[in-house]
Amino acid sequence: MTKVIYPGTFDPITNGHLDIIKRAAKIFDHVIVAVALSQEKRPMFDIATRVRMARLATQEFENVEIKSFETLLVNFCQKEGAKIIIRGLRAVSDFEYELQIGYANRSLDSEIETLYLMPSLQNAFISSSVVRSILKFKGDISHLVPSPIIPLLESL
């Protein structure tokens, strides 16, 4: 069974993230969406809320599991028995950062592979930071996030 890890802060999970998850779930037997504690990024939502949103957004997928972690990603992969990390690339600007992270992970564990998936064109501009900015001003984010999490976001 091929198990992969799709890590991120998912603050909040977006349609762009869900696009990558759907595609990974078609390719691999088991996808773990790994929600990072990531206090250095100062997330808007606490870890429990981000995990809850990810679970709501992915509840239709039988082969997708949501877990949180607060270790090095490589250590989490080793603990979960996964040798593949999935990362999304929206634009060329993402590539340099993702390439460095991929090399760093590989330097820590030579068996870890990083695969990059591009979201579909309609989701290429979506980022959690765009969603957070719109949320701060009570704007409409319904076209940017999975519909199951909208009630949760509106209640905050």
N, C-alpha and C positions, 0 to 999 in steps of 0.2 A: 504494500500500500504506500502510495506517495503522499507524504504529509508535507505541507508547506506552511510557512508563517508569513502573514501579512501584518507588519508592525506599523504603529503610528500612535499619535496622541488622540486622533479622532475627536477633536474638540470644536464642534461636534462632528459626527459622521455625516458625510455629504453624499449626494448622488454620484459624484466622481469616485468616492471610495466604494460605493455600492457597485458601480460599474466594474471596477477592478475585481471586487469580490465575486461577482456573478461570473466573470470570465475565468477567474482562477478556479472557481468551483466546477466549471465545465471541463477544465483541463486536468485537475488533480483530484485524487481520491478524498483528501481531507484538508480543509483550509482552517487554520487557526488565525483568527483576527486577534492580534496581540495588542492590547491597549496599554500604552506606556504610561506610568505614573508621571514622569517627565516634569518634575517640579521646576526645573530650570527654565522651561518654556512658559511657566505661570499660566496654566490652562484656566479658561473661564469656568469650566465645569469640573467638579471633583471626579475622582476615578470611578466611584460607584455609579454616578450619573452617566458618565461616558460609556461604561460597560453596559448599563441598562439600555442606553440608546442604541448601541451596536447590536445588542440582542434583539431589540424590537425591529430594527432595520433588516436583520438577516434571518428572522424566524422562519421564513419559507424554505430555507436551504437546509437539507438534511445533513449535508457533509461540511457545514460551517459551524465552528465552535468559537466562542468568545472567551478570552482569558486576559487577565491583567498581569503585568509584570513590572518589576522595579529593579532589574538587574541589567547587566550587559545583554544586548540582544543575542549575541553568540551563546552566552550561557543559557539563556532561555531556550534557544534552538536545541542545544545539547540536552537539556532537561526534557524537552518534548520529543526528542528523537527525530527532529526535522533537519534536513540538509539543504533545504531551499528556502530562500527569502524572496518574497514578492515585493516589488516596489513599483509605484506608479510614477510615470513621467508625463507631466502636462506640457512642458515647454522646454526649449533648449536650456533655459536658465536653471531648471531642475537638474539637468544632467551632470554638471560639474560637481555639485554637492553630493548627489547620489553615487557618482563614480567614486569619490573619495571615501564615502561610508562603506561602499561595497568592497573596496580594497582594504580598508581597515578591518572589516569583519573577516575577510579572507586571510588577513595576516594573523588573526587570532585563532582561526580554525580553517585549515587548508581544505577541508571537505565541504565547507559552506559555499554554495553558489547563490548568486543574486540574479534574479530574472526581473526584467523591467517590462511592464505592460503600460500601454498608453490608453487613457480613457477615450471613449468615443468623442467625436468632435463637439457634440452638444454639451458635454461635461468638462471639456478641456480647460475652461476658464474658472471652474468652481474650486474654491479652496475654503478650508475651515475659517481662515482669517477673514475672507470676504463675508461669509455667513455671520461670523461674530460681529463684524462692523455693522451689517444691516440689522442684526438683532438689537444692538445697542440703541438704535433709533426706531425700534418697533416696526421696521420695514417688512415687506412680504418676502419670506424665504421659502415659500411652499414649492417653488420650482427648483430649489437648490438642495433640498434635503429629502430623505425618504419619508413618505407620508406617515408611516407609523410613529415617527418621533415628533411630528408637529405638535400634537397636544401636550407633550412633555415640554417642548420648548416654549409654547405659549403660556404654560403655567409658571414659568420661572420669572 
